[in-house]
């Protein structure tokens, strides 16, 4: 039966990493908060740093440093001024400490939920880079006199079940191809096949559905838009060939009739009878935007969906066991019955 406490991840656009300036820049460049802290330390020590000296230290552009200075002066209200005599910045009055970034209680809880969501990637290739990114974002947010992530962390947790193990290199290559509009090649192993085959794709979208990442793109050989599970994708290579994603392409429209990850040509009216136990659980969550639940005498219910018929829908129905029965359409009734009979034969004694 579907777990009522299992996390749901919506289909989302994965933001690819920004273009990098080189290996040395990746190793030495610091996040904005770290740069501003360094500027503060230099001024506190009696120095007069300027945009060019700081840009050389951090290996960023002088314009980037100027934006940091502007933020410190305009948003953090630090008394920063430029000294023409010393050719650098200084404080016009004494500053006891670098200001904390204020957050509301709601923002703190939201940030904590995001941090806890990282737990579903524990042990995967994503764990370390995700944790490092989160640490950079929160390095100047915590004020022990107000709140503590460690203490609040005892109140909220995520317990992922069956999350896919993704290869970070695969994800990064596909993200770069998306960002730069480049064709990508990779080996793909379909569930029904005994071996993988090479595919050439124009990548349109990366989405996470039910704890698993998928690539949606135009298959240049089959000339159709296809969906690929990253768990079955290997040896990706970004090609020199460029492409432009069609202006009318819409993931929301493409997947609007799907129950989960399978694209379907047209929806069908599906009616499922739920016993009182399943009816209570089903009413606690939104399984599909089209769902309607009709309460029946005795606590049972009829769940109606307008969705495409696909394996993910069948697996969801089977997950309810004998607590659910398909009433319509007849083809889906026959399909579920055939699977149930096959399962029963495996346990016959």
C-alpha positions in Angstrom: 0.0 0.0 0.0 1.3 3.5 -0.7 3.0 4.9 2.4 1.1 8.0 3.7 4.4 9.4 5.1 6.6 8.9 2.0 7.9 12.2 0.6 6.6 13.4 -2.7 8.8 15.3 -5.1 7.1 17.3 -7.8 8.3 17.6 -11.4 10.7 20.5 -11.3 13.1 22.1 -13.6 16.7 21.3 -12.5 18.8 24.4 -12.5 22.1 23.5 -14.2 25.4 24.7 -12.8 26.8 28.0 -14.0 29.7 28.0 -16.6 33.0 27.7 -14.8 36.1 29.8 -15.5 38.6 27.0 -14.9 40.0 24.6 -12.3 41.9 27.2 -10.3 38.8 29.5 -10.1 36.6 26.6 -8.9 39.0 25.9 -6.1 39.6 29.4 -4.9 36.4 31.4 -5.6 34.3 31.9 -2.4 30.6 32.5 -1.9 29.4 36.2 -1.5 29.1 35.9 2.3 32.7 34.6 2.6 34.0 37.5 0.4 32.1 40.1 2.5 33.4 38.6 5.7 37.0 38.9 4.3 36.5 42.5 3.3 35.2 43.2 6.8 38.3 41.5 8.4 40.7 43.4 6.2 39.1 46.8 7.1 39.0 45.9 10.8 42.7 45.1 10.7 43.4 48.6 9.4 43.7 47.7 5.7 42.2 49.6 2.8 41.2 46.9 0.3 39.9 48.0 -3.1 38.0 46.3 -5.9 41.1 45.3 -7.9 43.1 43.9 -5.0 40.1 42.0 -3.8 39.2 40.7 -7.3 42.8 39.3 -7.6 42.5 37.6 -4.2 39.1 36.0 -4.8 39.7 35.5 -8.6 36.5 37.3 -9.5 35.8 40.4 -11.5 36.1 43.9 -9.9 32.4 44.4 -10.7 31.6 41.4 -8.5 33.5 43.0 -5.6 31.7 46.3 -6.2 28.4 44.5 -5.9 29.6 43.0 -2.6 30.6 46.5 -1.4 27.2 48.0 -2.4 25.4 45.2 -0.6 27.4 45.7 2.6 26.8 49.5 2.5 23.2 49.6 1.3 21.6 46.4 2.7 23.8 45.6 5.8 24.1 49.4 6.6 27.9 49.2 7.2 29.6 52.6 7.2 31.7 52.0 4.1 33.5 54.8 2.3 36.3 55.0 -0.3 39.5 56.8 0.6 41.2 58.4 -2.4 44.3 58.9 -0.3 44.7 55.3 0.7 43.1 54.0 -2.5 40.7 51.6 -0.7 37.6 51.2 1.5 37.4 51.9 5.2 34.8 52.3 8.0 33.8 55.9 8.9 33.0 54.7 12.5 33.7 51.7 14.7 32.0 48.5 13.8 32.0 45.9 16.6 31.0 42.9 14.5 29.7 41.8 11.1 25.9 42.0 11.0 23.8 38.9 11.0 21.3 38.4 8.2 17.8 38.7 9.7 15.2 36.0 9.1 11.6 35.6 10.1 10.5 32.5 11.9 8.7 31.2 8.8 11.9 31.6 6.7 13.9 29.7 9.3 11.5 26.8 9.3 11.4 26.8 5.5 15.2 26.7 5.4 15.2 23.9 7.9 12.8 21.9 5.8 15.1 22.4 2.8 18.1 21.2 4.9 16.2 18.1 6.0 15.2 17.3 2.5 18.9 16.8 1.7 18.7 13.6 3.8 17.0 11.7 0.9 20.3 12.0 -1.0 22.4 10.7 1.9 24.9 8.1 0.6 24.5 9.3 -3.0 26.8 11.3 -5.2 24.7 14.4 -4.5 25.2 14.4 -0.7 28.5 16.3 -0.4 27.9 19.0 -3.0 24.3 19.6 -1.8 25.5 19.8 1.9 28.4 22.1 0.9 26.0 24.5 -1.0 23.6 24.5 2.0 26.4 25.3 4.4 27.5 28.2 2.3 24.0 29.7 2.2 23.5 29.4 6.0 27.1 30.3 7.2 25.9 33.7 8.4 22.3 33.0 9.3 22.5 31.2 12.6 22.3 33.3 15.7 22.5 31.0 18.7 20.7 33.6 20.8 17.6 33.2 18.6 17.6 29.7 17.1 19.7 26.7 16.4 19.4 24.4 13.4 20.6 21.5 15.5 17.8 22.0 18.0 15.1 22.7 15.5 16.3 19.6 13.5 14.9 17.4 16.2 11.4 18.5 15.3 11.4 17.8 11.5 12.7 14.9 9.5 12.4 13.2 6.1 12.3 9.4 5.7 12.8 8.7 2.0 11.9 5.2 0.7 13.3 3.8 -2.5 15.1 6.8 -3.8 17.2 6.3 -6.9 21.0 6.4 -6.7 22.1 9.0 -9.3 25.6 9.6 -10.7 26.6 13.2 -10.2 28.7 13.2 -13.3 25.8 12.1 -15.4 23.6 14.9 -14.0 26.3 17.6 -14.5 26.8 16.6 -18.1 23.1 16.7 -18.9 22.7 20.0 -17.0 25.5 21.6 -19.0 23.9 20.3 -22.3 20.6 21.9 -21.2 22.3 25.2 -20.3 24.2 25.5 -23.5 21.7 24.0 -25.9 23.9 21.2 -27.0 23.0 17.7 -28.3 24.0 14.9 -25.9 24.7 11.2 -26.5 24.5 8.4 -23.9 23.9 4.7 -23.4 20.4 3.8 -22.3 19.2 0.5 -21.0 15.4 0.1 -21.4 13.7 -2.1 -18.8 12.5 -4.6 -21.5 16.0 -4.9 -23.1 18.9 -7.1 -22.2 21.5 -4.6 -23.3 21.9 -0.8 -23.6 21.9 1.2 -26.8 23.4 4.5 -27.8 20.9 7.4 -28.1 21.4 11.0 -29.5 19.1 13.5 -27.8 18.2 17.2 -27.8 17.7 17.6 -24.0 14.7 19.8 -23.1 14.1 19.3 -19.4 15.3 17.5 -16.3 12.6 16.6 -13.8 12.3 14.8 -10.5 9.3 12.6 -10.2 8.6 10.4 -7.1 12.3 10.5 -5.9 13.7 9.7 -9.4 15.3 12.0 -12.0 14.2 11.9 -15.6 15.5 13.6 -18.8 12.9 14.7 -21.4 14.2 15.4 -24.9 13.9 15.0 -28.6 15.3 11.6 -29.8 17.0 12.6 -33.1 16.9 9.0 -34.5 13.2 8.2 -33.6 12.2 11.9 -34.2 10.0 11.8 -31.1 10.1 13.4 -27.6 11.0 10.7 -25.1 11.5 10.4 -21.4 14.7 8.7 -19.9 15.4 7.6 -16.4 18.8 8.8 -15.2 19.2 5.6 -13.2 19.4 3.7 -16.5 21.5 6.3 -18.4 25.3 6.0 -18.6 28.4 7.4 -20.5 26.8 10.8 -21.5 28.8 13.0 -23.8 28.0 16.5 -24.8 28.3 17.1 -28.5 29.3 20.2 -30.5 26.0 20.2 -32.3 23.7 23.0 -31.1 19.9 23.1 -31.1 17.1 25.4 -30.1 14.3 24.1 -27.9 10.9 24.7 -29.5 9.1 27.7 -28.2 5.8 25.7 -27.8 7.4 22.9 -25.7 5.8 22.7 -22.3 6.5 20.0 -19.7 3.3 20.9 -17.9 1.3 20.3 -21.0 3.2 17.2 -22.0 2.6 15.5 -18.6 -0.8 17.0 -17.8 -2.7 13.7 -18.3 0.0 11.5 -16.8 -0.4 9.9 -13.4 3.4 10.0 -12.7 6.3 9.7 -15.1 4.8 8.0 -18.1 3.6 10.2 -21.0 0.2 9.1 -22.3 -1.6 10.1 -25.5 -5.0 10.7 -24.0 -6.7 10.4 -20.6 -9.3 7.9 -19.6 -12.0 8.1 -16.9 -10.8 5.8 -14.1 -13.1 4.9 -11.2 -11.7 3.0 -8.2 -13.8 1.8 -5.2 -12.0 2.1 -1.9 -12.9 0.4 1.3 -13.2 2.6 4.5 -9.5 2.0 5.4 -8.2 3.0 2.0 -10.7 5.8 1.7 -9.4 7.6 4.8 -5.8 7.3 3.5 -6.6 8.4 0.0 -8.5 11.5 1.2 -5.3 12.7 3.0 -3.4 13.4 -0.2 -3.8 14.8 -3.7 -2.8 12.0 -6.1 -3.7 13.8 -9.3 -5.1 17.2 -10.1 -8.3 15.6 -11.6 -9.2 13.5 -8.6 -12.7 13.5 -7.2 -13.7 11.5 -4.1 -17.3 10.5 -3.5 -18.1 9.3 0.0 -20.2 6.1 0.1 -22.3 4.7 3.0 -20.3 3.0 5.6 -17.1 5.0 5.0 -16.2 3.6 1.6 -15.5 5.9 -1.3 -15.2 6.1 -5.1 -12.1 7.8 -6.4 -12.4 9.2 -10.0 -9.4 10.2 -12.0 -8.9 11.5 -15.6 -5.5 10.1 -16.4 -3.7 8.1 -19.0 -3.5 4.3 -18.6 0.2 3.4 -17.9 2.3 1.1 -15.8 2.8 3.7 -13.0 -1.0 3.9 -12.5 -1.3 0.1 -12.5 1.5 -0.2 -9.8 -0.2 2.5 -7.7 -3.5 0.6 -7.8 -1.9 -2.7 -7.0 -0.2 -1.0 -4.0 -3.6 -0.8 -2.3 -4.0 -4.5 -2.4 -7.5 -5.8 -1.7 -8.5 -2.4 -0.3 -9.2 -1.1 -3.8 -11.1 -2.3 -6.8 -11.1 -0.8 -10.3 -14.7 -0.2 -11.6 -13.8 1.6 -14.9 -12.5 1.3 -17.6 -13.0 -2.4 -18.4 -9.6 -2.7 -20.0 -7.9 -1.5 -16.8 -10.0 -4.0 -14.7 -8.8 -6.8 -16.9 -5.2 -5.7 -16.7 -5.3 -5.5 -12.9 -7.1 -8.8 -12.6 -4.5 -10.5 -14.8 -1.6 -9.2 -12.8 -3.3 -10.2 -9.5 -3.8 -13.8 -10.8 -0.2 -14.0 -11.9 0.9 -12.8 -8.4 -1.3 -15.3 -6.7 0.2 -18.2 -8.7 3.6 -17.3 -7.4 2.4 -17.9 -3.9 0.4 -21.0 -4.5 1.3 -23.9 -2.2 
